[in-house]
Amino acid sequence: MATFGICEEKYRLLEEYKNCLTVFSELVRVLDSTRATTSKEQYELLRLRVNQAHERCEEARLAWERHVREHGC
């Protein structure tokens, strides 16, 4: 997808980062809204998923930043 002033790979990486943030945000919302009504085991599993989503966001952000730095776009 060609866009004004942004290369396709940069755009793709930015979309990937945005999607990761959406997943992370939703998992945090679920974690917060269910903390009083879920078992400790279920809560810990969801917390693990939140942490994994956060790590994925960081990886996506770093990939985008690396591309910008190396590609100069």
PQR file of N, CA, C, O and H, with PARSE charges and radii, in Angstrom:
ATOM      1  N   MET A   1       0.851  -1.175   0.000 -0.4000 1.5000
ATOM      2  CA  MET A   1       0.000   0.000   0.000 -0.0000 2.0000
ATOM      3  C   MET A   1       0.891   1.230   0.000  0.5500 1.7000
ATOM      4  O   MET A   1       1.623   1.463   0.961 -0.5500 1.4000
ATOM      5  N   ALA A   2       0.840   2.001  -1.037 -0.4000 1.5000
ATOM      6  CA  ALA A   2       1.633   3.222  -1.119 -0.0000 2.0000
ATOM      7  C   ALA A   2       0.888   4.361  -0.439  0.5500 1.7000
ATOM      8  O   ALA A   2      -0.306   4.564  -0.660 -0.5500 1.4000
ATOM      9  H   ALA A   2       0.244   1.813  -1.818  0.4000 1.0000
ATOM     10  N   THR A   3       1.607   5.092   0.383 -0.4000 1.5000
ATOM     11  CA  THR A   3       1.038   6.250   1.056 -0.0000 2.0000
ATOM     12  C   THR A   3       1.980   7.423   0.873  0.5500 1.7000
ATOM     13  O   THR A   3       3.148   7.242   0.528 -0.5500 1.4000
ATOM     14  H   THR A   3       2.577   4.928   0.562  0.4000 1.0000
ATOM     15  N   PHE A   4       1.483   8.603   1.098 -0.4000 1.5000
ATOM     16  CA  PHE A   4       2.281   9.801   0.929 -0.0000 2.0000
ATOM     17  C   PHE A   4       3.352   9.891   2.006  0.5500 1.7000
ATOM     18  O   PHE A   4       3.035   9.918   3.195 -0.5500 1.4000
ATOM     19  H   PHE A   4       0.534   8.750   1.378  0.4000 1.0000
ATOM     20  N   GLY A   5       4.631   9.937   1.596 -0.4000 1.5000
ATOM     21  CA  GLY A   5       5.734  10.162   2.501 -0.0000 2.0000
ATOM     22  C   GLY A   5       6.098   8.992   3.405  0.5500 1.7000
ATOM     23  O   GLY A   5       6.825   9.174   4.381 -0.5500 1.4000
ATOM     24  H   GLY A   5       4.889   9.915   0.630  0.4000 1.0000
ATOM     25  N   ILE A   6       5.615   7.813   3.103 -0.4000 1.5000
ATOM     26  CA  ILE A   6       5.930   6.674   3.963 -0.0000 2.0000
ATOM     27  C   ILE A   6       6.155   5.452   3.072  0.5500 1.7000
ATOM     28  O   ILE A   6       5.341   5.169   2.194 -0.5500 1.4000
ATOM     29  H   ILE A   6       5.025   7.665   2.310  0.4000 1.0000
ATOM     30  N   CYS A   7       7.227   4.745   3.288 -0.4000 1.5000
ATOM     31  CA  CYS A   7       7.494   3.579   2.454 -0.0000 2.0000
ATOM     32  C   CYS A   7       6.592   2.418   2.886  0.5500 1.7000
ATOM     33  O   CYS A   7       6.085   2.404   4.008 -0.5500 1.4000
ATOM     34  H   CYS A   7       7.889   4.975   4.002  0.4000 1.0000
ATOM     35  N   GLU A   8       6.402   1.473   2.015 -0.4000 1.5000
ATOM     36  CA  GLU A   8       5.484   0.369   2.276 -0.0000 2.0000
ATOM     37  C   GLU A   8       5.896  -0.454   3.496  0.5500 1.7000
ATOM     38  O   GLU A   8       5.043  -0.840   4.294 -0.5500 1.4000
ATOM     39  H   GLU A   8       6.814   1.484   1.104  0.4000 1.0000
ATOM     40  N   GLU A   9       7.182  -0.723   3.648 -0.4000 1.5000
ATOM     41  CA  GLU A   9       7.635  -1.517   4.792 -0.0000 2.0000
ATOM     42  C   GLU A   9       7.428  -0.748   6.101  0.5500 1.7000
ATOM     43  O   GLU A   9       7.014  -1.324   7.107 -0.5500 1.4000
ATOM     44  H   GLU A   9       7.876  -0.409   3.000  0.4000 1.0000
ATOM     45  N   LYS A  10       7.714   0.527   6.078 -0.4000 1.5000
ATOM     46  CA  LYS A  10       7.492   1.346   7.271 -0.0000 2.0000
ATOM     47  C   LYS A  10       6.006   1.331   7.642  0.5500 1.7000
ATOM     48  O   LYS A  10       5.649   1.207   8.814 -0.5500 1.4000
ATOM     49  H   LYS A  10       8.051   0.995   5.261  0.4000 1.0000
ATOM     50  N   TYR A  11       5.151   1.460   6.631 -0.4000 1.5000
ATOM     51  CA  TYR A  11       3.709   1.432   6.862 -0.0000 2.0000
ATOM     52  C   TYR A  11       3.281   0.078   7.418  0.5500 1.7000
ATOM     53  O   TYR A  11       2.481   0.014   8.351 -0.5500 1.4000
ATOM     54  H   TYR A  11       5.440   1.561   5.680  0.4000 1.0000
ATOM     55  N   ARG A  12       3.808  -0.999   6.853 -0.4000 1.5000
ATOM     56  CA  ARG A  12       3.460  -2.346   7.317 -0.0000 2.0000
ATOM     57  C   ARG A  12       3.881  -2.543   8.774  0.5500 1.7000
ATOM     58  O   ARG A  12       3.115  -3.067   9.583 -0.5500 1.4000
ATOM     59  H   ARG A  12       4.458  -0.947   6.095  0.4000 1.0000
ATOM     60  N   LEU A  13       5.091  -2.123   9.099 -0.4000 1.5000
ATOM     61  CA  LEU A  13       5.588  -2.258  10.468 -0.0000 2.0000
ATOM     62  C   LEU A  13       4.785  -1.401  11.442  0.5500 1.7000
ATOM     63  O   LEU A  13       4.540  -1.808  12.578 -0.5500 1.4000
ATOM     64  H   LEU A  13       5.714  -1.698   8.442  0.4000 1.0000
ATOM     65  N   LEU A  14       4.382  -0.229  11.000 -0.4000 1.5000
ATOM     66  CA  LEU A  14       3.567   0.635  11.849 -0.0000 2.0000
ATOM     67  C   LEU A  14       2.191   0.017  12.089  0.5500 1.7000
ATOM     68  O   LEU A  14       1.663   0.084  13.199 -0.5500 1.4000
ATOM     69  H   LEU A  14       4.581   0.101  10.077  0.4000 1.0000
ATOM     70  N   GLU A  15       1.619  -0.577  11.064 -0.4000 1.5000
ATOM     71  CA  GLU A  15       0.328  -1.268  11.215 -0.0000 2.0000
ATOM     72  C   GLU A  15       0.459  -2.463  12.160  0.5500 1.7000
ATOM     73  O   GLU A  15      -0.424  -2.712  12.981 -0.5500 1.4000
ATOM     74  H   GLU A  15       2.048  -0.631  10.163  0.4000 1.0000
ATOM     75  N   GLU A  16       1.551  -3.189  12.040 -0.4000 1.5000
ATOM     76  CA  GLU A  16       1.784  -4.329  12.935 -0.0000 2.0000
ATOM     77  C   GLU A  16       1.882  -3.853  14.383  0.5500 1.7000
ATOM     78  O   GLU A  16       1.315  -4.473  15.283 -0.5500 1.4000
ATOM     79  H   GLU A  16       2.268  -2.986  11.373  0.4000 1.0000
ATOM     80  N   TYR A  17       2.590  -2.771  14.602 -0.4000 1.5000
ATOM     81  CA  TYR A  17       2.723  -2.201  15.940 -0.0000 2.0000
ATOM     82  C   TYR A  17       1.362  -1.753  16.457  0.5500 1.7000
ATOM     83  O   TYR A  17       1.018  -2.008  17.611 -0.5500 1.4000
ATOM     84  H   TYR A  17       3.050  -2.267  13.871  0.4000 1.0000
ATOM     85  N   LYS A  18       0.593  -1.090  15.612 -0.4000 1.5000
ATOM     86  CA  LYS A  18      -0.739  -0.640  16.000 -0.0000 2.0000
ATOM     87  C   LYS A  18      -1.631  -1.823  16.371  0.5500 1.7000
ATOM     88  O   LYS A  18      -2.369  -1.755  17.353 -0.5500 1.4000
ATOM     89  H   LYS A  18       0.873  -0.882  14.675  0.4000 1.0000
ATOM     90  N   ASN A  19      -1.571  -2.894  15.603 -0.4000 1.5000
ATOM     91  CA  ASN A  19      -2.369  -4.086  15.902 -0.0000 2.0000
ATOM     92  C   ASN A  19      -1.947  -4.720  17.223  0.5500 1.7000
ATOM     93  O   ASN A  19      -2.792  -5.169  17.997 -0.5500 1.4000
ATOM     94  H   ASN A  19      -0.971  -2.949  14.805  0.4000 1.0000
ATOM     95  N   CYS A  20      -0.651  -4.757  17.477 -0.4000 1.5000
ATOM     96  CA  CYS A  20      -0.155  -5.295  18.753 -0.0000 2.0000
ATOM     97  C   CYS A  20      -0.663  -4.458  19.921  0.5500 1.7000
ATOM     98  O   CYS A  20      -1.055  -4.999  20.955 -0.5500 1.4000
ATOM     99  H   CYS A  20       0.036  -4.392  16.847  0.4000 1.0000
ATOM    100  N   LEU A  21      -0.656  -3.148  19.757 -0.4000 1.5000
ATOM    101  CA  LEU A  21      -1.159  -2.267  20.810 -0.0000 2.0000
ATOM    102  C   LEU A  21      -2.642  -2.487  21.073  0.5500 1.7000
ATOM    103  O   LEU A  21      -3.090  -2.426  22.218 -0.5500 1.4000
ATOM    104  H   LEU A  21      -0.338  -2.708  18.917  0.4000 1.0000
ATOM    105  N   THR A  22      -3.398  -2.740  20.022 -0.4000 1.5000
ATOM    106  CA  THR A  22      -4.829  -2.995  20.172 -0.0000 2.0000
ATOM    107  C   THR A  22      -5.060  -4.268  20.981  0.5500 1.7000
ATOM    108  O   THR A  22      -5.895  -4.288  21.885 -0.5500 1.4000
ATOM    109  H   THR A  22      -3.035  -2.790  19.092  0.4000 1.0000
ATOM    110  N   VAL A  23      -4.327  -5.319  20.660 -0.4000 1.5000
ATOM    111  CA  VAL A  23      -4.453  -6.586  21.393 -0.0000 2.0000
ATOM    112  C   VAL A  23      -4.044  -6.385  22.846  0.5500 1.7000
ATOM    113  O   VAL A  23      -4.745  -6.830  23.755 -0.5500 1.4000
ATOM    114  H   VAL A  23      -3.649  -5.302  19.926  0.4000 1.0000
ATOM    115  N   PHE A  24      -2.928  -5.726  23.069 -0.4000 1.5000
ATOM    116  CA  PHE A  24      -2.442  -5.476  24.429 -0.0000 2.0000
ATOM    117  C   PHE A  24      -3.472  -4.680  25.227  0.5500 1.7000
ATOM    118  O   PHE A  24      -3.777  -5.021  26.370 -0.5500 1.4000
ATOM    119  H   PHE A  24      -2.359  -5.364  22.331  0.4000 1.0000
ATOM    120  N   SER A  25      -3.994  -3.643  24.634 -0.4000 1.5000
ATOM    121  CA  SER A  25      -4.983  -2.798  25.315 -0.0000 2.0000
ATOM    122  C   SER A  25      -6.222  -3.593  25.701  0.5500 1.7000
ATOM    123  O   SER A  25      -6.737  -3.443  26.809 -0.5500 1.4000
ATOM    124  H   SER A  25      -3.746  -3.367  23.706  0.4000 1.0000
ATOM    125  N   GLU A  26      -6.699  -4.432  24.801 -0.4000 1.5000
ATOM    126  CA  GLU A  26      -7.882  -5.242  25.088 -0.0000 2.0000
ATOM    127  C   GLU A  26      -7.602  -6.246  26.208  0.5500 1.7000
ATOM    128  O   GLU A  26      -8.446  -6.447  27.082 -0.5500 1.4000
ATOM    129  H   GLU A  26      -6.281  -4.555  23.901  0.4000 1.0000
ATOM    130  N   LEU A  27      -6.438  -6.871  26.188 -0.4000 1.5000
ATOM    131  CA  LEU A  27      -6.097  -7.813  27.245 -0.0000 2.0000
ATOM    132  C   LEU A  27      -5.987  -7.123  28.600  0.5500 1.7000
ATOM    133  O   LEU A  27      -6.403  -7.685  29.612 -0.5500 1.4000
ATOM    134  H   LEU A  27      -5.753  -6.708  25.478  0.4000 1.0000
ATOM    135  N   VAL A  28      -5.438  -5.926  28.633 -0.4000 1.5000
ATOM    136  CA  VAL A  28      -5.361  -5.171  29.885 -0.0000 2.0000
ATOM    137  C   VAL A  28      -6.764  -4.845  30.381  0.5500 1.7000
ATOM    138  O   VAL A  28      -7.041  -4.940  31.577 -0.5500 1.4000
ATOM    139  H   VAL A  28      -5.100  -5.469  27.810  0.4000 1.0000
ATOM    140  N   ARG A  29      -7.649  -4.461  29.465 -0.4000 1.5000
ATOM    141  CA  ARG A  29      -9.036  -4.156  29.842 -0.0000 2.0000
ATOM    142  C   ARG A  29      -9.708  -5.385  30.448  0.5500 1.7000
ATOM    143  O   ARG A  29     -10.386  -5.282  31.471 -0.5500 1.4000
ATOM    144  H   ARG A  29      -7.424  -4.384  28.494  0.4000 1.0000
ATOM    145  N   VAL A  30      -9.522  -6.547  29.820 -0.4000 1.5000
ATOM    146  CA  VAL A  30     -10.118  -7.788  30.325 -0.0000 2.0000
ATOM    147  C   VAL A  30      -9.515  -8.144  31.681  0.5500 1.7000
ATOM    148  O   VAL A  30     -10.235  -8.520  32.605 -0.5500 1.4000
ATOM    149  H   VAL A  30      -8.972  -6.630  28.989  0.4000 1.0000
ATOM    150  N   LEU A  31      -8.212  -8.026  31.796 -0.4000 1.5000
ATOM    151  CA  LEU A  31      -7.549  -8.321  33.064 -0.0000 2.0000
ATOM    152  C   LEU A  31      -8.122  -7.452  34.178  0.5500 1.7000
ATOM    153  O   LEU A  31      -8.426  -7.947  35.264 -0.5500 1.4000
ATOM    154  H   LEU A  31      -7.627  -7.720  31.045  0.4000 1.0000
ATOM    155  N   ASP A  32      -8.264  -6.184  33.913 -0.4000 1.5000
ATOM    156  CA  ASP A  32      -8.785  -5.257  34.918 -0.0000 2.0000
ATOM    157  C   ASP A  32     -10.242  -5.556  35.262  0.5500 1.7000
ATOM    158  O   ASP A  32     -10.626  -5.515  36.431 -0.5500 1.4000
ATOM    159  H   ASP A  32      -8.017  -5.783  33.032  0.4000 1.0000
ATOM    160  N   SER A  33     -11.040  -5.854  34.261 -0.4000 1.5000
ATOM    161  CA  SER A  33     -12.473  -6.033  34.501 -0.0000 2.0000
ATOM    162  C   SER A  33     -12.816  -7.387  35.138  0.5500 1.7000
ATOM    163  O   SER A  33     -13.905  -7.549  35.688 -0.5500 1.4000
ATOM    164  H   SER A  33     -10.728  -5.888  33.312  0.4000 1.0000
ATOM    165  N   THR A  34     -11.906  -8.350  35.068 -0.4000 1.5000
ATOM    166  CA  THR A  34     -12.209  -9.678  35.610 -0.0000 2.0000
ATOM    167  C   THR A  34     -11.421 -10.011  36.870  0.5500 1.7000
ATOM    168  O   THR A  34     -11.573 -11.103  37.419 -0.5500 1.4000
ATOM    169  H   THR A  34     -11.021  -8.219  34.621  0.4000 1.0000
ATOM    170  N   ARG A  35     -10.591  -9.101  37.332 -0.4000 1.5000
ATOM    171  CA  ARG A  35      -9.708  -9.442  38.465 -0.0000 2.0000
ATOM    172  C   ARG A  35     -10.466  -9.823  39.722  0.5500 1.7000
ATOM    173  O   ARG A  35      -9.971 -10.625  40.513 -0.5500 1.4000
ATOM    174  H   ARG A  35     -10.467  -8.215  36.886  0.4000 1.0000
ATOM    175  N   ALA A  36     -11.651  -9.272  39.928 -0.4000 1.5000
ATOM    176  CA  ALA A  36     -12.406  -9.584  41.145 -0.0000 2.0000
ATOM    177  C   ALA A  36     -13.280 -10.823  40.990  0.5500 1.7000
ATOM    178  O   ALA A  36     -13.794 -11.342  41.980 -0.5500 1.4000
ATOM    179  H   ALA A  36     -12.054  -8.621  39.285  0.4000 1.0000
ATOM    180  N   THR A  37     -13.453 -11.299  39.772 -0.4000 1.5000
ATOM    181  CA  THR A  37     -14.403 -12.387  39.544 -0.0000 2.0000
ATOM    182  C   THR A  37     -13.772 -13.656  38.988  0.5500 1.7000
ATOM    183  O   THR A  37     -14.485 -14.612  38.683 -0.5500 1.4000
ATOM    184  H   THR A  37     -13.035 -10.877  38.967  0.4000 1.0000
ATOM    185  N   THR A  38     -12.482 -13.686  38.854 -0.4000 1.5000
ATOM    186  CA  THR A  38     -11.827 -14.849  38.261 -0.0000 2.0000
ATOM    187  C   THR A  38     -10.961 -15.552  39.305  0.5500 1.7000
ATOM    188  O   THR A  38     -10.570 -14.960  40.310 -0.5500 1.4000
ATOM    189  H   THR A  38     -11.902 -12.910  39.102  0.4000 1.0000
ATOM    190  N   SER A  39     -10.678 -16.794  39.052 -0.4000 1.5000
ATOM    191  CA  SER A  39      -9.808 -17.538  39.971 -0.0000 2.0000
ATOM    192  C   SER A  39      -8.380 -17.020  39.857  0.5500 1.7000
ATOM    193  O   SER A  39      -8.006 -16.378  38.875 -0.5500 1.4000
ATOM    194  H   SER A  39     -10.996 -17.276  38.235  0.4000 1.0000
ATOM    195  N   LYS A  40      -7.609 -17.312  40.871 -0.4000 1.5000
ATOM    196  CA  LYS A  40      -6.213 -16.894  40.859 -0.0000 2.0000
ATOM    197  C   LYS A  40      -5.478 -17.497  39.667  0.5500 1.7000
ATOM    198  O   LYS A  40      -4.672 -16.820  39.029 -0.5500 1.4000
ATOM    199  H   LYS A  40      -7.913 -17.833  41.669  0.4000 1.0000
ATOM    200  N   GLU A  41      -5.749 -18.760  39.362 -0.4000 1.5000
ATOM    201  CA  GLU A  41      -5.098 -19.432  38.239 -0.0000 2.0000
ATOM    202  C   GLU A  41      -5.452 -18.766  36.914  0.5500 1.7000
ATOM    203  O   GLU A  41      -4.579 -18.520  36.081 -0.5500 1.4000
ATOM    204  H   GLU A  41      -6.404 -19.310  39.880  0.4000 1.0000
ATOM    205  N   GLN A  42      -6.737 -18.476  36.726 -0.4000 1.5000
ATOM    206  CA  GLN A  42      -7.174 -17.812  35.487 -0.0000 2.0000
ATOM    207  C   GLN A  42      -6.572 -16.408  35.390  0.5500 1.7000
ATOM    208  O   GLN A  42      -6.148 -15.975  34.318 -0.5500 1.4000
ATOM    209  H   GLN A  42      -7.446 -18.675  37.402  0.4000 1.0000
ATOM    210  N   TYR A  43      -6.542 -15.714  36.512 -0.4000 1.5000
ATOM    211  CA  TYR A  43      -5.971 -14.378  36.531 -0.0000 2.0000
ATOM    212  C   TYR A  43      -4.487 -14.427  36.147  0.5500 1.7000
ATOM    213  O   TYR A  43      -4.029 -13.596  35.363 -0.5500 1.4000
ATOM    214  H   TYR A  43      -6.886 -16.066  37.382  0.4000 1.0000
ATOM    215  N   GLU A  44      -3.749 -15.369  36.679 -0.4000 1.5000
ATOM    216  CA  GLU A  44      -2.330 -15.489  36.375 -0.0000 2.0000
ATOM    217  C   GLU A  44      -2.099 -15.831  34.900  0.5500 1.7000
ATOM    218  O   GLU A  44      -1.163 -15.325  34.282 -0.5500 1.4000
ATOM    219  H   GLU A  44      -4.122 -16.044  37.317  0.4000 1.0000
ATOM    220  N   LEU A  45      -2.946 -16.683  34.346 -0.4000 1.5000
ATOM    221  CA  LEU A  45      -2.831 -16.998  32.920 -0.0000 2.0000
ATOM    222  C   LEU A  45      -3.089 -15.766  32.061  0.5500 1.7000
ATOM    223  O   LEU A  45      -2.374 -15.518  31.090 -0.5500 1.4000
ATOM    224  H   LEU A  45      -3.707 -17.095  34.849  0.4000 1.0000
ATOM    225  N   LEU A  46      -4.101 -15.003  32.418 -0.4000 1.5000
ATOM    226  CA  LEU A  46      -4.397 -13.787  31.670 -0.0000 2.0000
ATOM    227  C   LEU A  46      -3.276 -12.766  31.842  0.5500 1.7000
ATOM    228  O   LEU A  46      -2.906 -12.078  30.890 -0.5500 1.4000
ATOM    229  H   LEU A  46      -4.682 -15.203  33.207  0.4000 1.0000
ATOM    230  N   ARG A  47      -2.747 -12.671  33.035 -0.4000 1.5000
ATOM    231  CA  ARG A  47      -1.626 -11.757  33.274 -0.0000 2.0000
ATOM    232  C   ARG A  47      -0.411 -12.152  32.433  0.5500 1.7000
ATOM    233  O   ARG A  47       0.304 -11.288  31.924 -0.5500 1.4000
ATOM    234  H   ARG A  47      -3.047 -13.230  33.808  0.4000 1.0000
ATOM    235  N   LEU A  48      -0.182 -13.446  32.292 -0.4000 1.5000
ATOM    236  CA  LEU A  48       0.887 -13.928  31.433 -0.0000 2.0000
ATOM    237  C   LEU A  48       0.645 -13.510  29.981  0.5500 1.7000
ATOM    238  O   LEU A  48       1.568 -13.071  29.296 -0.5500 1.4000
ATOM    239  H   LEU A  48      -0.762 -14.147  32.706  0.4000 1.0000
ATOM    240  N   ARG A  49      -0.589 -13.646  29.522 -0.4000 1.5000
ATOM    241  CA  ARG A  49      -0.931 -13.221  28.155 -0.0000 2.0000
ATOM    242  C   ARG A  49      -0.721 -11.724  27.974  0.5500 1.7000
ATOM    243  O   ARG A  49      -0.258 -11.284  26.922 -0.5500 1.4000
ATOM    244  H   ARG A  49      -1.338 -14.002  30.079  0.4000 1.0000
ATOM    245  N   VAL A  50      -1.057 -10.942  28.991 -0.4000 1.5000
ATOM    246  CA  VAL A  50      -0.838  -9.486  28.934 -0.0000 2.0000
ATOM    247  C   VAL A  50       0.658  -9.202  28.803  0.5500 1.7000
ATOM    248  O   VAL A  50       1.072  -8.386  27.980 -0.5500 1.4000
ATOM    249  H   VAL A  50      -1.432 -11.299  29.846  0.4000 1.0000
ATOM    250  N   ASN A  51       1.459  -9.877  29.614 -0.4000 1.5000
ATOM    251  CA  ASN A  51       2.910  -9.679  29.540 -0.0000 2.0000
ATOM    252  C   ASN A  51       3.470 -10.079  28.180  0.5500 1.7000
ATOM    253  O   ASN A  51       4.342  -9.394  27.645 -0.5500 1.4000
ATOM    254  H   ASN A  51       1.123 -10.541  30.283  0.4000 1.0000
ATOM    255  N   GLN A  52       2.981 -11.173  27.619 -0.4000 1.5000
ATOM    256  CA  GLN A  52       3.434 -11.605  26.296 -0.0000 2.0000
ATOM    257  C   GLN A  52       3.035 -10.588  25.226  0.5500 1.7000
ATOM    258  O   GLN A  52       3.814 -10.295  24.319 -0.5500 1.4000
ATOM    259  H   GLN A  52       2.272 -11.729  28.053  0.4000 1.0000
ATOM    260  N   ALA A  53       1.823 -10.054  25.335 -0.4000 1.5000
ATOM    261  CA  ALA A  53       1.366  -9.044  24.382 -0.0000 2.0000
ATOM    262  C   ALA A  53       2.212  -7.782  24.503  0.5500 1.7000
ATOM    263  O   ALA A  53       2.525  -7.141  23.500 -0.5500 1.4000
ATOM    264  H   ALA A  53       1.190 -10.292  26.072  0.4000 1.0000
ATOM    265  N   HIS A  54       2.575  -7.434  25.715 -0.4000 1.5000
ATOM    266  CA  HIS A  54       3.431  -6.263  25.923 -0.0000 2.0000
ATOM    267  C   HIS A  54       4.797  -6.478  25.271  0.5500 1.7000
ATOM    268  O   HIS A  54       5.324  -5.584  24.610 -0.5500 1.4000
ATOM    269  H   HIS A  54       2.321  -7.955  26.530  0.4000 1.0000
ATOM    270  N   GLU A  55       5.356  -7.656  25.460 -0.4000 1.5000
ATOM    271  CA  GLU A  55       6.644  -7.981  24.831 -0.0000 2.0000
ATOM    272  C   GLU A  55       6.538  -7.912  23.312  0.5500 1.7000
ATOM    273  O   GLU A  55       7.449  -7.422  22.644 -0.5500 1.4000
ATOM    274  H   GLU A  55       4.927  -8.383  25.997  0.4000 1.0000
ATOM    275  N   ARG A  56       5.428  -8.402  22.769 -0.4000 1.5000
ATOM    276  CA  ARG A  56       5.232  -8.362  21.314 -0.0000 2.0000
ATOM    277  C   ARG A  56       5.135  -6.919  20.823  0.5500 1.7000
ATOM    278  O   ARG A  56       5.640  -6.591  19.750 -0.5500 1.4000
ATOM    279  H   ARG A  56       4.689  -8.800  23.312  0.4000 1.0000
ATOM    280  N   CYS A  57       4.487  -6.062  21.605 -0.4000 1.5000
ATOM    281  CA  CYS A  57       4.420  -4.639  21.261 -0.0000 2.0000
ATOM    282  C   CYS A  57       5.822  -4.032  21.211  0.5500 1.7000
ATOM    283  O   CYS A  57       6.150  -3.272  20.299 -0.5500 1.4000
ATOM    284  H   CYS A  57       4.076  -6.328  22.477  0.4000 1.0000
ATOM    285  N   GLU A  58       6.627  -4.372  22.184 -0.4000 1.5000
ATOM    286  CA  GLU A  58       7.988  -3.850  22.220 -0.0000 2.0000
ATOM    287  C   GLU A  58       8.787  -4.327  21.015  0.5500 1.7000
ATOM    288  O   GLU A  58       9.534  -3.552  20.418 -0.5500 1.4000
ATOM    289  H   GLU A  58       6.360  -4.989  22.924  0.4000 1.0000
ATOM    290  N   GLU A  59       8.635  -5.590  20.658 -0.4000 1.5000
ATOM    291  CA  GLU A  59       9.332  -6.126  19.488 -0.0000 2.0000
ATOM    292  C   GLU A  59       8.887  -5.402  18.220  0.5500 1.7000
ATOM    293  O   GLU A  59       9.714  -5.058  17.376 -0.5500 1.4000
ATOM    294  H   GLU A  59       8.029  -6.220  21.144  0.4000 1.0000
ATOM    295  N   ALA A  60       7.586  -5.173  18.086 -0.4000 1.5000
ATOM    296  CA  ALA A  60       7.058  -4.493  16.904 -0.0000 2.0000
ATOM    297  C   ALA A  60       7.550  -3.047  16.848  0.5500 1.7000
ATOM    298  O   ALA A  60       7.913  -2.551  15.781 -0.5500 1.4000
ATOM    299  H   ALA A  60       6.914  -5.453  18.772  0.4000 1.0000
ATOM    300  N   ARG A  61       7.559  -2.380  17.990 -0.4000 1.5000
ATOM    301  CA  ARG A  61       8.041  -0.995  18.035 -0.0000 2.0000
ATOM    302  C   ARG A  61       9.517  -0.930  17.660  0.5500 1.7000
ATOM    303  O   ARG A  61       9.928  -0.073  16.877 -0.5500 1.4000
ATOM    304  H   ARG A  61       7.264  -2.783  18.856  0.4000 1.0000
ATOM    305  N   LEU A  62      10.302  -1.828  18.213 -0.4000 1.5000
ATOM    306  CA  LEU A  62      11.726  -1.840  17.903 -0.0000 2.0000
ATOM    307  C   LEU A  62      11.986  -2.142  16.427  0.5500 1.7000
ATOM    308  O   LEU A  62      12.897  -1.567  15.831 -0.5500 1.4000
ATOM    309  H   LEU A  62       9.968  -2.524  18.849  0.4000 1.0000
ATOM    310  N   ALA A  63      11.203  -3.029  15.840 -0.4000 1.5000
ATOM    311  CA  ALA A  63      11.344  -3.339  14.413 -0.0000 2.0000
ATOM    312  C   ALA A  63      11.047  -2.106  13.574  0.5500 1.7000
ATOM    313  O   ALA A  63      11.758  -1.819  12.610 -0.5500 1.4000
ATOM    314  H   ALA A  63      10.463  -3.496  16.324  0.4000 1.0000
ATOM    315  N   TRP A  64      10.010  -1.385  13.935 -0.4000 1.5000
ATOM    316  CA  TRP A  64       9.650  -0.159  13.222 -0.0000 2.0000
ATOM    317  C   TRP A  64      10.769   0.882  13.366  0.5500 1.7000
ATOM    318  O   TRP A  64      11.189   1.486  12.379 -0.5500 1.4000
ATOM    319  H   TRP A  64       9.433  -1.618  14.718  0.4000 1.0000
ATOM    320  N   GLU A  65      11.244   1.087  14.594 -0.4000 1.5000
ATOM    321  CA  GLU A  65      12.313   2.061  14.824 -0.0000 2.0000
ATOM    322  C   GLU A  65      13.587   1.677  14.080  0.5500 1.7000
ATOM    323  O   GLU A  65      14.255   2.537  13.506 -0.5500 1.4000
ATOM    324  H   GLU A  65      10.902   0.596  15.396  0.4000 1.0000
ATOM    325  N   ARG A  66      13.925   0.394  14.087 -0.4000 1.5000
ATOM    326  CA  ARG A  66      15.120  -0.087  13.385 -0.0000 2.0000
ATOM    327  C   ARG A  66      14.990   0.178  11.881  0.5500 1.7000
ATOM    328  O   ARG A  66      15.941   0.622  11.237 -0.5500 1.4000
ATOM    329  H   ARG A  66      13.382  -0.304  14.553  0.4000 1.0000
ATOM    330  N   HIS A  67      13.826  -0.093  11.339 -0.4000 1.5000
ATOM    331  CA  HIS A  67      13.612   0.153   9.920 -0.0000 2.0000
ATOM    332  C   HIS A  67      13.785   1.639   9.598  0.5500 1.7000
ATOM    333  O   HIS A  67      14.458   1.994   8.630 -0.5500 1.4000
ATOM    334  H   HIS A  67      13.053  -0.453  11.862  0.4000 1.0000
ATOM    335  N   VAL A  68      13.190   2.486  10.393 -0.4000 1.5000
ATOM    336  CA  VAL A  68      13.296   3.931  10.158 -0.0000 2.0000
ATOM    337  C   VAL A  68      14.753   4.378  10.215  0.5500 1.7000
ATOM    338  O   VAL A  68      15.207   5.150   9.369 -0.5500 1.4000
ATOM    339  H   VAL A  68      12.643   2.198  11.179  0.4000 1.0000
ATOM    340  N   ARG A  69      15.476   3.894  11.207 -0.4000 1.5000
ATOM    341  CA  ARG A  69      16.870   4.264  11.380 -0.0000 2.0000
ATOM    342  C   ARG A  69      17.726   3.756  10.206  0.5500 1.7000
ATOM    343  O   ARG A  69      18.540   4.502   9.662 -0.5500 1.4000
ATOM    344  H   ARG A  69      15.107   3.267  11.894  0.4000 1.0000
ATOM    345  N   GLU A  70      17.538   2.501   9.824 -0.4000 1.5000
ATOM    346  CA  GLU A  70      18.377   1.910   8.790 -0.0000 2.0000
ATOM    347  C   GLU A  70      17.977   2.351   7.388  0.5500 1.7000
ATOM    348  O   GLU A  70      18.833   2.509   6.517 -0.5500 1.4000
ATOM    349  H   GLU A  70      16.877   1.895  10.266  0.4000 1.0000
ATOM    350  N   HIS A  71      16.703   2.548   7.171 -0.4000 1.5000
ATOM    351  CA  HIS A  71      16.206   2.876   5.833 -0.0000 2.0000
ATOM    352  C   HIS A  71      16.190   4.390   5.607  0.5500 1.7000
ATOM    353  O   HIS A  71      16.196   4.862   4.470 -0.5500 1.4000
ATOM    354  H   HIS A  71      16.008   2.420   7.879  0.4000 1.0000
ATOM    355  N   GLY A  72      16.169   5.135   6.706 -0.4000 1.5000
ATOM    356  CA  GLY A  72      16.170   6.592   6.597 -0.0000 2.0000
ATOM    357  C   GLY A  72      14.853   7.170   6.112  0.5500 1.7000
ATOM    358  O   GLY A  72      14.818   8.232   5.490 -0.5500 1.4000
ATOM    359  H   GLY A  72      16.164   4.752   7.629  0.4000 1.0000
ATOM    360  N   CYS A  73      13.785   6.468   6.399 -0.4000 1.5000
ATOM    361  CA  CYS A  73      12.483   6.986   5.943 -0.0000 2.0000
ATOM    362  C   CYS A  73      11.649   7.465   7.126  0.5500 1.7000
ATOM    363  O   CYS A  73      10.525   7.933   6.941 -0.5500 1.4000
ATOM    364  H   CYS A  73      13.814   5.605   6.904  0.4000 1.0000
TER
END
